[in-house]
C-alpha cells in the first residue's frame, strides 16, 4: 500500500489537470482521482456558471464538498488527487476541509501559456448535453489571469509551457516526492 497523500492539482481551464491528475494517481495503489468539476453537474436547478460573480456561494459549497471528499479518501488510506479550479482565493476552504490530513497535502498549480489553454479548451468534447464544455474564451482568459500572479502562493506553481503530458506528470511527481509543494497552515 502506498503512503496516502492528498494532491490538490489546480490551474486554469485547459491546463491539463484531468489528464495529469489521473496519470499521477495511477502510480499509487490504492488511489483515486477526483474531478471537482463533477460537483457542478449535480446541480439540478439553480446552477450558475461558476465564473459569474453570482456563483460565489455555489462555488464555495461545491469546493467544500470536493475537498471534504478528498480529505476523507486520503484519511481512508488512498493516494488522492483532487483536480479542479481551487485557487488561493479559496484557501480558507482548503484549510478547513483538509485539516485532519494537512500533513499529507500538496498543492500544485499547473500553469501553461494562455494560448495552450485556449487551444485545449477549444478542442474539448461535451460530456453533458445540458452543460457544454467551457470553450468561451472570456472566462478562460479571466481564470488564466487569476493564476498568473499567485503572490505568496507562487511557490506552488509549475510552469508547464512547452511540457508534454509525460513531462508534466514527472514534474508533479517530483514535487510530491520532494515535499516542495507541501501545504502548511499558512501558505
N, CA and C atoms as an extended XYZ file, in Angstrom:
561
Properties=species:S:1:pos:R:3:atomname:S:1:resname:S:1:resid:I:1 pbc="F F F"
N         0.845       -1.184        0.000 N   UNK     1
C         0.000        0.000        0.000 CA  UNK     1
C         0.886        1.242        0.000 C   UNK     1
N         0.572        2.186       -0.866 N   UNK     2
C         1.320        3.446       -0.930 CA  UNK     2
C         0.967        4.311        0.268 C   UNK     2
N         1.891        5.176        0.653 N   UNK     3
C         1.566        6.146        1.686 CA  UNK     3
C         0.486        7.058        1.131 C   UNK     3
N        -0.626        7.204        1.855 N   UNK     4
C        -1.681        8.053        1.323 CA  UNK     4
C        -1.259        9.523        1.330 C   UNK     4
N        -1.630       10.211        0.294 N   UNK     5
C        -1.394       11.645        0.192 CA  UNK     5
C        -2.625       12.267       -0.434 C   UNK     5
N        -2.731       13.573       -0.317 N   UNK     6
C        -3.770       14.325       -1.000 CA  UNK     6
C        -3.080       15.396       -1.824 C   UNK     6
N        -3.198       15.287       -3.116 N   UNK     7
C        -2.671       16.278       -4.036 CA  UNK     7
C        -3.828       17.105       -4.564 C   UNK     7
N        -3.783       18.400       -4.317 N   UNK     8
C        -4.738       19.320       -4.922 CA  UNK     8
C        -4.045       19.865       -6.160 C   UNK     8
N        -4.573       19.492       -7.316 N   UNK     9
C        -3.984       19.846       -8.600 CA  UNK     9
C        -4.886       20.867       -9.269 C   UNK     9
N        -4.367       22.051       -9.478 N   UNK    10
C        -5.198       23.131       -9.974 CA  UNK    10
C        -4.509       23.883      -11.100 C   UNK    10
N        -5.196       24.860      -11.615 N   UNK    11
C        -4.703       25.682      -12.708 CA  UNK    11
C        -5.884       26.138      -13.541 C   UNK    11
N        -5.642       26.963      -14.530 N   UNK    12
C        -6.738       27.469      -15.349 CA  UNK    12
C        -7.349       26.380      -16.222 C   UNK    12
N        -8.523       26.646      -16.809 N   UNK    13
C        -9.098       25.681      -17.747 CA  UNK    13
C        -8.107       25.397      -18.880 C   UNK    13
N        -7.988       24.124      -19.230 N   UNK    14
C        -7.082       23.740      -20.308 CA  UNK    14
C        -5.647       23.519      -19.866 C   UNK    14
N        -5.378       23.564      -18.561 N   UNK    15
C        -4.011       23.371      -18.064 CA  UNK    15
C        -3.577       21.911      -18.087 C   UNK    15
N        -4.533       20.980      -18.184 N   UNK    16
C        -4.194       19.560      -18.197 CA  UNK    16
C        -4.456       18.866      -16.877 C   UNK    16
N        -5.252       19.464      -16.014 N   UNK    17
C        -5.485       18.922      -14.674 CA  UNK    17
C        -6.046       17.502      -14.697 C   UNK    17
N        -7.070       17.261      -15.495 N   UNK    18
C        -7.704       15.938      -15.515 CA  UNK    18
C        -6.753       14.868      -16.035 C   UNK    18
N        -6.081       15.155      -17.116 N   UNK    19
C        -5.151       14.191      -17.724 CA  UNK    19
C        -3.993       13.895      -16.780 C   UNK    19
N        -3.376       14.934      -16.250 N   UNK    20
C        -2.220       14.769      -15.365 CA  UNK    20
C        -2.643       14.137      -14.043 C   UNK    20
N        -3.778       14.580      -13.501 N   UNK    21
C        -4.241       14.045      -12.217 CA  UNK    21
C        -4.441       12.543      -12.255 C   UNK    21
N        -5.069       12.065      -13.307 N   UNK    22
C        -5.295       10.627      -13.431 CA  UNK    22
C        -3.972        9.876      -13.573 C   UNK    22
N        -3.060       10.416      -14.363 N   UNK    23
C        -1.763        9.766      -14.561 CA  UNK    23
C        -0.957        9.709      -13.268 C   UNK    23
N        -1.032       10.742      -12.459 N   UNK    24
C        -0.325       10.737      -11.172 CA  UNK    24
C        -0.957        9.708      -10.230 C   UNK    24
N        -2.279        9.660      -10.183 N   UNK    25
C        -2.973        8.734       -9.288 CA  UNK    25
C        -2.676        7.278       -9.638 C   UNK    25
N        -2.555        6.988      -10.923 N   UNK    26
C        -2.326        5.612      -11.376 CA  UNK    26
C        -1.032        5.022      -10.809 C   UNK    26
N        -0.092        5.853      -10.437 N   UNK    27
C         1.197        5.372       -9.935 CA  UNK    27
C         1.114        4.824       -8.514 C   UNK    27
N        -0.005        5.034       -7.831 N   UNK    28
C        -0.165        4.562       -6.449 CA  UNK    28
C        -1.271        3.525       -6.371 C   UNK    28
N        -1.199        2.704       -5.343 N   UNK    29
C        -2.217        1.683       -5.134 CA  UNK    29
C        -2.421        1.498       -3.637 C   UNK    29
N        -3.618        1.784       -3.148 N   UNK    30
C        -4.837        2.225       -3.805 CA  UNK    30
C        -4.809        3.730       -4.065 C   UNK    30
N        -5.585        4.160       -5.033 N   UNK    31
C        -5.617        5.581       -5.362 CA  UNK    31
C        -6.955        5.970       -5.969 C   UNK    31
N        -7.236        7.271       -5.899 N   UNK    32
C        -8.415        7.836       -6.543 CA  UNK    32
C        -8.028        9.162       -7.181 C   UNK    32
N        -8.744        9.484       -8.253 N   UNK    33
C        -8.609       10.789       -8.894 CA  UNK    33
C       -10.005       11.391       -8.927 C   UNK    33
N       -10.185       12.473       -8.222 N   UNK    34
C       -11.490       13.121       -8.116 CA  UNK    34
C       -11.498       14.408       -8.933 C   UNK    34
N       -12.497       14.556       -9.791 N   UNK    35
C       -12.658       15.770      -10.580 CA  UNK    35
C       -13.663       16.661       -9.860 C   UNK    35
N       -13.196       17.783       -9.324 N   UNK    36
C       -14.120       18.660       -8.605 CA  UNK    36
C       -15.206       19.206       -9.522 C   UNK    36
N       -14.942       19.276      -10.828 N   UNK    37
C       -15.955       19.764      -11.768 CA  UNK    37
C       -17.227       18.914      -11.730 C   UNK    37
N       -17.094       17.669      -11.343 N   UNK    38
C       -18.255       16.796      -11.281 CA  UNK    38
C       -19.323       17.375      -10.360 C   UNK    38
N       -18.913       18.021       -9.289 N   UNK    39
C       -19.881       18.551       -8.329 CA  UNK    39
C       -20.873       19.494       -9.001 C   UNK    39
N       -20.404       20.312       -9.931 N   UNK    40
C       -21.293       21.271      -10.587 CA  UNK    40
C       -22.349       20.558      -11.433 C   UNK    40
N       -22.061       19.355      -11.898 N   UNK    41
C       -23.037       18.627      -12.721 CA  UNK    41
C       -24.186       18.087      -11.882 C   UNK    41
N       -24.040       18.088      -10.569 N   UNK    42
C       -25.090       17.551       -9.705 CA  UNK    42
C       -26.180       18.578       -9.401 C   UNK    42
N       -25.944       19.829       -9.742 N   UNK    43
C       -26.964       20.855       -9.503 CA  UNK    43
C       -28.079       20.656      -10.523 C   UNK    43
N       -29.270       20.355      -10.045 N   UNK    44
C       -30.400       20.082      -10.920 CA  UNK    44
C       -31.111       21.376      -11.310 C   UNK    44
N       -31.283       22.261      -10.354 N   UNK    45
C       -31.929       23.550      -10.628 CA  UNK    45
C       -31.141       24.630       -9.909 C   UNK    45
N       -31.041       25.784      -10.536 N   UNK    46
C       -30.378       26.913       -9.905 CA  UNK    46
C       -28.891       27.010      -10.194 C   UNK    46
N       -28.399       26.236      -11.158 N   UNK    47
C       -26.976       26.282      -11.500 CA  UNK    47
C       -26.608       27.660      -12.037 C   UNK    47
N       -25.500       28.189      -11.533 N   UNK    48
C       -24.957       29.459      -12.013 CA  UNK    48
C       -23.590       29.146      -12.616 C   UNK    48
N       -23.314       29.574      -13.854 N   UNK    49
C       -21.976       29.317      -14.404 CA  UNK    49
C       -20.905       29.771      -13.393 C   UNK    49
N       -19.961       28.893      -13.054 N   UNK    50
C       -19.039       29.156      -11.953 CA  UNK    50
C       -18.166       30.395      -12.098 C   UNK    50
N       -18.005       30.920      -13.298 N   UNK    51
C       -17.159       32.093      -13.488 CA  UNK    51
C       -17.926       33.395      -13.280 C   UNK    51
N       -19.235       33.313      -13.097 N   UNK    52
C       -20.017       34.523      -12.877 CA  UNK    52
C       -19.950       34.948      -11.408 C   UNK    52
N       -19.935       36.251      -11.130 N   UNK    53
C       -19.865       36.724       -9.737 CA  UNK    53
C       -20.974       36.165       -8.845 C   UNK    53
N       -22.160       35.943       -9.386 N   UNK    54
C       -23.278       35.432       -8.598 CA  UNK    54
C       -23.084       33.979       -8.160 C   UNK    54
N       -22.041       33.330       -8.643 N   UNK    55
C       -21.815       31.913       -8.341 CA  UNK    55
C       -20.979       31.685       -7.086 C   UNK    55
N       -20.576       32.718       -6.390 N   UNK    56
C       -19.643       32.556       -5.275 CA  UNK    56
C       -20.133       31.555       -4.228 C   UNK    56
N       -21.369       31.693       -3.752 N   UNK    57
C       -21.873       30.769       -2.721 CA  UNK    57
C       -21.923       29.337       -3.256 C   UNK    57
N       -22.394       29.176       -4.497 N   UNK    58
C       -22.433       27.855       -5.122 CA  UNK    58
C       -21.024       27.275       -5.218 C   UNK    58
N       -20.069       28.070       -5.698 N   UNK    59
C       -18.701       27.592       -5.873 CA  UNK    59
C       -18.092       27.172       -4.551 C   UNK    59
N       -18.308       27.962       -3.524 N   UNK    60
C       -17.756       27.620       -2.212 CA  UNK    60
C       -18.350       26.303       -1.694 C   UNK    60
N       -19.643       26.103       -1.899 N   UNK    61
C       -20.276       24.851       -1.461 CA  UNK    61
C       -19.710       23.655       -2.224 C   UNK    61
N       -19.549       23.804       -3.532 N   UNK    62
C       -19.037       22.710       -4.357 CA  UNK    62
C       -17.583       22.385       -4.011 C   UNK    62
N       -16.777       23.429       -3.827 N   UNK    63
C       -15.371       23.200       -3.475 CA  UNK    63
C       -15.253       22.584       -2.090 C   UNK    63
N       -16.038       23.055       -1.151 N   UNK    64
C       -16.014       22.480        0.202 CA  UNK    64
C       -16.357       20.984        0.140 C   UNK    64
N       -17.382       20.623       -0.629 N   UNK    65
C       -17.775       19.213       -0.751 CA  UNK    65
C       -16.661       18.388       -1.400 C   UNK    65
N       -16.041       18.928       -2.435 N   UNK    66
C       -14.950       18.221       -3.112 CA  UNK    66
C       -13.759       18.018       -2.181 C   UNK    66
N       -13.391       19.066       -1.473 N   UNK    67
C       -12.261       18.983       -0.547 CA  UNK    67
C       -12.547       18.004        0.583 C   UNK    67
N       -13.780       18.014        1.093 N   UNK    68
C       -14.146       17.083        2.167 CA  UNK    68
C       -14.053       15.636        1.685 C   UNK    68
N       -14.553       15.367        0.475 N   UNK    69
C       -14.483       14.008       -0.070 CA  UNK    69
C       -13.029       13.574       -0.247 C   UNK    69
N       -12.199       14.459       -0.779 N   UNK    70
C       -10.788       14.128       -0.989 CA  UNK    70
C       -10.089       13.872        0.343 C   UNK    70
N       -10.374       14.696        1.324 N   UNK    71
C        -9.772       14.522        2.646 CA  UNK    71
C       -10.154       13.173        3.255 C   UNK    71
N       -11.415       12.804        3.107 N   UNK    72
C       -11.879       11.510        3.639 CA  UNK    72
C       -11.221       10.330        2.933 C   UNK    72
N       -11.056       10.439        1.618 N   UNK    73
C       -10.401        9.355        0.885 CA  UNK    73
C        -8.952        9.206        1.317 C   UNK    73
N        -8.271       10.312        1.510 N   UNK    74
C        -6.887       10.263        1.981 CA  UNK    74
C        -6.823        9.642        3.376 C   UNK    74
N        -7.709       10.075        4.258 N   UNK    75
C        -7.740        9.533        5.622 CA  UNK    75
C        -8.033        8.031        5.623 C   UNK    75
N        -8.757        7.554        4.600 N   UNK    76
C        -9.080        6.133        4.487 CA  UNK    76
C        -7.941        5.318        3.888 C   UNK    76
N        -6.828        5.986        3.536 N   UNK    77
C        -5.663        5.258        3.054 CA  UNK    77
C        -5.418        5.325        1.569 C   UNK    77
N        -6.163        6.141        0.850 N   UNK    78
C        -6.000        6.260       -0.594 CA  UNK    78
C        -5.079        7.419       -0.957 C   UNK    78
N        -4.176        7.176       -1.883 N   UNK    79
C        -3.473        8.281       -2.519 CA  UNK    79
C        -4.544        8.991       -3.335 C   UNK    79
N        -4.718       10.282       -3.078 N   UNK    80
C        -5.863       11.005       -3.619 CA  UNK    80
C        -5.415       12.222       -4.399 C   UNK    80
N        -5.917       12.333       -5.623 N   UNK    81
C        -5.688       13.528       -6.426 CA  UNK    81
C        -7.045       14.203       -6.594 C   UNK    81
N        -7.133       15.450       -6.154 N   UNK    82
C        -8.319       16.266       -6.378 CA  UNK    82
C        -7.927       17.324       -7.375 C   UNK    82
N        -8.564       17.287       -8.547 N   UNK    83
C        -8.215       18.272       -9.563 CA  UNK    83
C        -9.400       19.159       -9.863 C   UNK    83
N        -9.092       20.425      -10.076 N   UNK    84
C       -10.122       21.402      -10.395 CA  UNK    84
C        -9.583       22.800      -10.167 C   UNK    84
N       -10.445       23.764      -10.329 N   UNK    85
C       -10.037       25.155      -10.129 CA  UNK    85
C       -10.237       25.484       -8.656 C   UNK    85
N        -9.158       25.307       -7.920 N   UNK    86
C        -9.142       25.537       -6.477 CA  UNK    86
C        -8.013       26.525       -6.223 C   UNK    86
N        -8.327       27.793       -6.432 N   UNK    87
C        -7.314       28.836       -6.358 CA  UNK    87
C        -7.024       29.287       -4.938 C   UNK    87
N        -5.937       30.014       -4.756 N   UNK    88
C        -5.594       30.536       -3.431 CA  UNK    88
C        -6.683       31.419       -2.839 C   UNK    88
N        -7.556       31.955       -3.689 N   UNK    89
C        -8.646       32.784       -3.198 CA  UNK    89
C        -9.667       31.962       -2.411 C   UNK    89
N        -9.521       30.625       -2.435 N   UNK    90
C       -10.360       29.740       -1.620 CA  UNK    90
C        -9.532       29.004       -0.561 C   UNK    90
N        -8.419       29.590       -0.175 N   UNK    91
C        -7.517       28.909        0.757 CA  UNK    91
C        -8.190       28.597        2.088 C   UNK    91
N        -9.112       29.456        2.526 N   UNK    92
C        -9.823       29.193        3.776 CA  UNK    92
C       -10.560       27.862        3.709 C   UNK    92
N       -11.154       27.551        2.565 N   UNK    93
C       -11.861       26.278        2.404 CA  UNK    93
C       -10.890       25.108        2.426 C   UNK    93
N        -9.758       25.282        1.762 N   UNK    94
C        -8.747       24.220        1.749 CA  UNK    94
C        -8.352       23.872        3.178 C   UNK    94
N        -7.975       24.870        3.948 N   UNK    95
C        -7.510       24.610        5.313 CA  UNK    95
C        -8.618       24.051        6.197 C   UNK    95
N        -9.857       24.525        6.030 N   UNK    96
C       -10.978       23.999        6.817 CA  UNK    96
C       -11.219       22.523        6.546 C   UNK    96
N       -11.195       22.140        5.288 N   UNK    97
C       -11.617       20.790        4.925 CA  UNK    97
C       -10.517       19.741        4.971 C   UNK    97
N        -9.270       20.123        4.820 N   UNK    98
C        -8.200       19.119        4.809 CA  UNK    98
C        -7.461       19.041        6.141 C   UNK    98
N        -7.941       19.752        7.126 N   UNK    99
C        -7.283       19.786        8.435 CA  UNK    99
C        -6.833       18.439        8.964 C   UNK    99
N        -7.701       17.412        8.954 N   UNK   100
C        -7.295       16.118        9.510 CA  UNK   100
C        -6.131       15.443        8.784 C   UNK   100
N        -5.880       15.818        7.532 N   UNK   101
C        -4.797       15.194        6.770 CA  UNK   101
C        -3.782       16.234        6.289 C   UNK   101
N        -3.773       17.413        6.905 N   UNK   102
C        -2.961       18.536        6.416 CA  UNK   102
C        -1.502       18.154        6.181 C   UNK   102
N        -0.939       17.327        7.028 N   UNK   103
C         0.477       16.971        6.868 CA  UNK   103
C         0.738       16.129        5.621 C   UNK   103
N        -0.313       15.650        4.954 N   UNK   104
C        -0.168       14.830        3.746 CA  UNK   104
C        -0.609       15.558        2.477 C   UNK   104
N        -0.896       16.866        2.591 N   UNK   105
C        -1.480       17.608        1.468 CA  UNK   105
C        -0.409       18.385        0.706 C   UNK   105
N        -0.443       18.250       -0.612 N   UNK   106
C         0.389       19.053       -1.510 CA  UNK   106
C        -0.532       19.817       -2.452 C   UNK   106
N        -0.035       20.954       -2.920 N   UNK   107
C        -0.816       21.845       -3.783 CA  UNK   107
C         0.051       22.190       -4.974 C   UNK   107
N        -0.428       21.863       -6.169 N   UNK   108
C         0.337       22.135       -7.379 CA  UNK   108
C        -0.557       22.890       -8.361 C   UNK   108
N        -0.042       24.015       -8.840 N   UNK   109
C        -0.728       24.833       -9.841 CA  UNK   109
C        -0.048       24.599      -11.180 C   UNK   109
N        -0.766       23.971      -12.118 N   UNK   110
C        -0.247       23.811      -13.476 CA  UNK   110
C        -0.470       25.124      -14.204 C   UNK   110
N         0.583       25.646      -14.816 N   UNK   111
C         0.455       26.953      -15.449 CA  UNK   111
C         1.112       26.979      -16.828 C   UNK   111
N         0.367       26.492      -17.842 N   UNK   112
C         0.858       26.639      -19.214 CA  UNK   112
C         0.519       28.041      -19.724 C   UNK   112
N         1.016       28.375      -20.896 N   UNK   113
C         0.698       29.651      -21.506 CA  UNK   113
C        -0.776       29.754      -21.868 C   UNK   113
N        -1.257       30.976      -21.983 N   UNK   114
C        -2.660       31.225      -22.301 CA  UNK   114
C        -3.065       30.562      -23.607 C   UNK   114
N        -2.227       30.650      -24.634 N   UNK   115
C        -2.590       30.068      -25.934 CA  UNK   115
C        -2.780       28.558      -25.843 C   UNK   115
N        -2.001       27.889      -25.007 N   UNK   116
C        -2.153       26.446      -24.809 CA  UNK   116
C        -3.524       26.156      -24.196 C   UNK   116
N        -3.876       26.916      -23.165 N   UNK   117
C        -5.172       26.717      -22.504 CA  UNK   117
C        -6.327       26.947      -23.471 C   UNK   117
N        -6.233       28.008      -24.251 N   UNK   118
C        -7.308       28.320      -25.199 CA  UNK   118
C        -7.440       27.230      -26.266 C   UNK   118
N        -6.307       26.747      -26.758 N   UNK   119
C        -6.332       25.696      -27.787 CA  UNK   119
C        -6.941       24.404      -27.247 C   UNK   119
N        -6.531       24.012      -26.042 N   UNK   120
C        -7.065       22.782      -25.453 CA  UNK   120
C        -8.568       22.908      -25.196 C   UNK   120
N        -8.969       24.051      -24.670 N   UNK   121
C       -10.388       24.256      -24.372 CA  UNK   121
C       -11.237       24.228      -25.641 C   UNK   121
N       -10.722       24.777      -26.718 N   UNK   122
C       -11.459       24.804      -27.982 CA  UNK   122
C       -11.724       23.389      -28.499 C   UNK   122
N       -10.853       22.449      -28.173 N   UNK   123
C       -10.999       21.083      -28.656 CA  UNK   123
C       -11.753       20.154      -27.725 C   UNK   123
N       -12.288       20.682      -26.640 N   UNK   124
C       -12.995       19.826      -25.683 CA  UNK   124
C       -14.314       19.305      -26.236 C   UNK   124
N       -14.616       18.072      -25.856 N   UNK   125
C       -15.909       17.477      -26.196 CA  UNK   125
C       -16.878       17.707      -25.039 C   UNK   125
N       -18.151       17.810      -25.346 N   UNK   126
C       -19.172       17.947      -24.308 CA  UNK   126
C       -19.397       16.599      -23.642 C   UNK   126
N       -19.370       16.583      -22.322 N   UNK   127
C       -19.672       15.355      -21.584 CA  UNK   127
C       -21.141       15.313      -21.170 C   UNK   127
N       -21.724       16.489      -20.980 N   UNK   128
C       -23.112       16.596      -20.542 CA  UNK   128
C       -23.833       17.508      -21.524 C   UNK   128
N       -24.838       16.989      -22.219 N   UNK   129
C       -25.518       17.815      -23.216 CA  UNK   129
C       -26.205       19.047      -22.614 C   UNK   129
N       -26.537       18.990      -21.333 N   UNK   130
C       -27.179       20.130      -20.682 CA  UNK   130
C       -26.179       21.207      -20.265 C   UNK   130
N       -24.907       20.837      -20.169 N   UNK   131
C       -23.874       21.792      -19.786 CA  UNK   131
C       -22.664       21.587      -20.693 C   UNK   131
N       -22.604       22.329      -21.781 N   UNK   132
C       -21.483       22.150      -22.712 CA  UNK   132
C       -20.141       22.480      -22.058 C   UNK   132
N       -19.105       21.869      -22.578 N   UNK   133
C       -17.743       22.124      -22.078 CA  UNK   133
C       -17.412       23.604      -22.237 C   UNK   133
N       -16.611       24.095      -21.324 N   UNK   134
C       -16.209       25.503      -21.363 CA  UNK   134
C       -15.248       25.725      -22.533 C   UNK   134
N       -15.719       26.480      -23.503 N   UNK   135
C       -14.890       26.847      -24.640 CA  UNK   135
C       -14.866       28.365      -24.841 C   UNK   135
N       -15.704       29.066      -24.097 N   UNK   136
C       -15.792       30.522      -24.190 CA  UNK   136
C       -14.474       31.132      -23.714 C   UNK   136
N       -13.854       31.924      -24.571 N   UNK   137
C       -12.519       32.441      -24.242 CA  UNK   137
C       -12.514       33.461      -23.107 C   UNK   137
N       -13.598       34.197      -22.906 N   UNK   138
C       -13.601       35.237      -21.861 CA  UNK   138
C       -13.381       34.651      -20.463 C   UNK   138
N       -14.157       33.634      -20.016 N   UNK   139
C       -13.891       33.081      -18.687 CA  UNK   139
C       -12.542       32.354      -18.602 C   UNK   139
N       -12.114       31.751      -19.702 N   UNK   140
C       -10.807       31.072      -19.691 CA  UNK   140
C        -9.697       32.100      -19.482 C   UNK   140
N        -9.762       33.202      -20.210 N   UNK   141
C        -8.763       34.275      -20.029 CA  UNK   141
C        -8.807       34.830      -18.610 C   UNK   141
N       -10.015       35.038      -18.081 N   UNK   142
C       -10.166       35.561      -16.726 CA  UNK   142
C        -9.513       34.623      -15.700 C   UNK   142
N        -9.799       33.338      -15.815 N   UNK   143
C        -9.225       32.378      -14.867 CA  UNK   143
C        -7.720       32.239      -15.058 C   UNK   143
N        -7.268       32.278      -16.301 N   UNK   144
C        -5.825       32.225      -16.539 CA  UNK   144
C        -5.148       33.419      -15.857 C   UNK   144
N        -5.741       34.593      -15.975 N   UNK   145
C        -5.193       35.792      -15.324 CA  UNK   145
C        -5.129       35.627      -13.808 C   UNK   145
N        -6.126       34.961      -13.229 N   UNK   146
C        -6.128       34.762      -11.782 CA  UNK   146
C        -4.970       33.878      -11.318 C   UNK   146
N        -4.528       32.977      -12.175 N   UNK   147
C        -3.413       32.094      -11.819 CA  UNK   147
C        -2.055       32.654      -12.252 C   UNK   147
N        -2.049       33.776      -12.939 N   UNK   148
C        -0.795       34.322      -13.479 CA  UNK   148
C         0.149       34.805      -12.384 C   UNK   148
N        -0.357       35.508      -11.396 N   UNK   149
C         0.471       36.018      -10.292 CA  UNK   149
C        -0.157       35.559       -8.988 C   UNK   149
N         0.460       34.596       -8.353 N   UNK   150
C        -0.114       33.980       -7.154 CA  UNK   150
C         0.421       34.566       -5.853 C   UNK   150
N         1.251       35.594       -5.960 N   UNK   151
C         1.782       36.210       -4.737 CA  UNK   151
C         2.488       35.187       -3.868 C   UNK   151
N         2.097       35.081       -2.584 N   UNK   152
C         2.782       34.131       -1.687 CA  UNK   152
C         2.566       32.661       -2.056 C   UNK   152
N         1.644       32.398       -2.958 N   UNK   153
C         1.391       31.026       -3.392 CA  UNK   153
C         2.186       30.658       -4.644 C   UNK   153
N         3.015       31.555       -5.090 N   UNK   154
C         3.800       31.336       -6.310 CA  UNK   154
C         4.672       30.083       -6.209 C   UNK   154
N         5.097       29.729       -5.025 N   UNK   155
C         5.957       28.549       -4.848 CA  UNK   155
C         5.270       27.245       -5.255 C   UNK   155
N         3.953       27.281       -5.373 N   UNK   156
C         3.198       26.091       -5.765 CA  UNK   156
C         3.047       25.942       -7.279 C   UNK   156
N         3.436       26.958       -8.023 N   UNK   157
C         3.241       26.944       -9.478 CA  UNK   157
C         4.308       26.109      -10.182 C   UNK   157
N         3.880       25.410      -11.223 N   UNK   158
C         4.774       24.669      -12.098 CA  UNK   158
C         4.513       25.183      -13.513 C   UNK   158
N         5.510       25.811      -14.095 N   UNK   159
C         5.371       26.321      -15.460 CA  UNK   159
C         5.420       25.129      -16.402 C   UNK   159
N         4.290       24.851      -17.035 N   UNK   160
C         4.213       23.692      -17.922 CA  UNK   160
C         4.238       24.096      -19.391 C   UNK   160
N         4.544       25.360      -19.649 N   UNK   161
C         4.659       25.811      -21.034 CA  UNK   161
C         5.750       24.988      -21.717 C   UNK   161
N         5.412       24.369      -22.802 N   UNK   162
C         6.390       23.575      -23.542 CA  UNK   162
C         6.554       22.146      -23.045 C   UNK   162
N         5.867       21.776      -21.958 N   UNK   163
C         5.964       20.396      -21.469 CA  UNK   163
C         4.836       19.565      -22.054 C   UNK   163
N         5.156       18.341      -22.451 N   UNK   164
C         4.098       17.430      -22.869 CA  UNK   164
C         3.536       16.750      -21.621 C   UNK   164
N         2.555       15.894      -21.798 N   UNK   165
C         1.906       15.253      -20.652 CA  UNK   165
C         2.881       14.434      -19.801 C   UNK   165
N         3.697       13.554      -20.396 N   UNK   166
C         4.620       12.784      -19.542 CA  UNK   166
C         5.578       13.674      -18.739 C   UNK   166
N         6.066       14.752      -19.350 N   UNK   167
C         6.975       15.652      -18.626 CA  UNK   167
C         6.245       16.400      -17.510 C   UNK   167
N         4.988       16.757      -17.748 N   UNK   168
C         4.199       17.428      -16.715 CA  UNK   168
C         3.923       16.468      -15.564 C   UNK   168
N         3.565       15.236      -15.890 N   UNK   169
C         3.354       14.221      -14.846 CA  UNK   169
C         4.628       14.051      -14.025 C   UNK   169
N         5.775       13.967      -14.675 N   UNK   170
C         7.053       13.831      -13.966 CA  UNK   170
C         7.307       15.016      -13.047 C   UNK   170
N         7.018       16.230      -13.516 N   UNK   171
C         7.221       17.425      -12.689 CA  UNK   171
C         6.331       17.390      -11.452 C   UNK   171
N         5.103       16.946      -11.610 N   UNK   172
C         4.180       16.861      -10.469 CA  UNK   172
C         4.637       15.761       -9.513 C   UNK   172
N         5.032       14.614      -10.052 N   UNK   173
C         5.518       13.523       -9.196 CA  UNK   173
C         6.764       13.947       -8.432 C   UNK   173
N         7.626       14.707       -9.066 N   UNK   174
C         8.822       15.221       -8.392 CA  UNK   174
C         8.444       16.172       -7.258 C   UNK   174
N         7.470       17.029       -7.501 N   UNK   175
C         7.006       17.949       -6.450 CA  UNK   175
C         6.434       17.174       -5.272 C   UNK   175
N         5.693       16.103       -5.553 N   UNK   176
C         5.149       15.266       -4.484 CA  UNK   176
C         6.264       14.578       -3.696 C   UNK   176
N         7.185       13.964       -4.417 N   UNK   177
C         8.266       13.203       -3.771 CA  UNK   177
C         9.183       14.090       -2.938 C   UNK   177
N         9.457       15.287       -3.434 N   UNK   178
C        10.393       16.174       -2.725 CA  UNK   178
C         9.757       16.889       -1.550 C   UNK   178
N         8.432       16.974       -1.540 N   UNK   179
C         7.742       17.714       -0.492 CA  UNK   179
C         7.768       19.224       -0.728 C   UNK   179
N         8.252       19.653       -1.893 N   UNK   180
C         8.386       21.083       -2.166 CA  UNK   180
C         7.059       21.819       -2.262 C   UNK   180
N         5.974       21.094       -2.489 N   UNK   181
C         4.664       21.730       -2.642 CA  UNK   181
C         3.716       21.341       -1.491 C   UNK   181
N         4.305       20.908       -0.394 N   UNK   182
C         3.514       20.528        0.768 CA  UNK   182
C         2.837       21.752        1.359 C   UNK   182
N         1.598       21.603        1.740 N   UNK   183
C         0.796       22.693        2.306 CA  UNK   183
C         1.106       22.837        3.792 C   UNK   183
N         1.177       24.080        4.226 N   UNK   184
C         1.281       24.366        5.660 CA  UNK   184
C         0.078       25.199        6.063 C   UNK   184
N        -0.123       25.390        7.332 N   UNK   185
C        -1.293       26.134        7.812 CA  UNK   185
C        -1.343       27.562        7.263 C   UNK   185
N        -0.206       28.156        6.951 N   UNK   186
C        -0.197       29.491        6.341 CA  UNK   186
C        -0.334       29.353        4.851 C   UNK   186
N         0.768       29.471        4.152 N   UNK   187
C         0.792       29.215        2.713 CA  UNK   187
C         1.835       28.173        2.483 C   UNK   187
